[in-house]
Amino acid sequence: MVRAVVLVKSPKKLIAARLKKVDSVYDSFPVSGQFDAVALINVENLPQIKDITTKIQTLSGVERTETMVEVS
C-alpha cells in the first residue's frame, strides 16, 4: 500500500467535503494556512497517486495541489 497527503488550495468553502467523494481518498478536512484542505490517499501502487491527484485537480475550484508520498 502507498499512502499520500495532498494539500489543496481552493477558495471553495466545501472543498474538503468534495475531496471525500474522490476514489481512494479515505479522509479529508479543512486546514488553515497556505492551503485550504488536506486529502489523505491510500492506493495499491505509486502510479495510482498521479491518477487520484489528477481527479482532485479537475474538481471545480481547485487552484493547485501539492502531494507528499509517505516514505517508509
N, C-alpha and C positions, 0 to 999 in steps of 0.2 A: 504494500500500500504506500501511496505517496500523499503526503499532506502539504497543503499550501495555505498561505494567507494572502488575500487580495484586498488591497486598500483601494477604496473607490472615492473619487471626487465627483460630487453631484449636488447641484442646488436643490434637487427634489427632496422634500422632507420625508417621503415614504420610501426612499430608495432601499433601505435595509429590508423592508418587507418584500420588495420586488426581487431582491437578491435571493431570498429563501426559496423562491419558485424555480430557480435555475437548477437543473440536474447536477448532482454531486456537491452542491452547497449544503452542508449539514447544519450550519448556523450562520447568522449574520446579525449585526447590531450597529446602531449609530455610534459615532465617536466624535469627540471634539478635537480640534487641531487642524492640521493641514488637509486631512482627508475627512470625509463625512460618514463613511461606513466601512465596515470590515466584513468580508465574506470568508468563511472557513471552508476549505475544499478537501475532499478525501476521494482519491481515484486509484485505479489499479496500476497505472504506469505514467511516467513523466510526460509523454506526448499528449495525454488527455488534458493536462493542465492548460495547454495552449487552446484547446477546443473550448474549455469552460471559460477562460478569460475572454476569448473572442465573443462568446454569448453574452457575457457581462458587459462588454464594451458596446454591444448593439442595443442595450436597454435604453429606453428614452431617458434623457437627462444625464447620462454618464459622460463626464467630460474627459476623464483619464483614470487609469488604474496603475497600480504598482503591485507586482506579485513577488512574494517571497516563498521559496520552497524549503521545506524542512530538510535539514541535512543531518543524517544520522550515521 
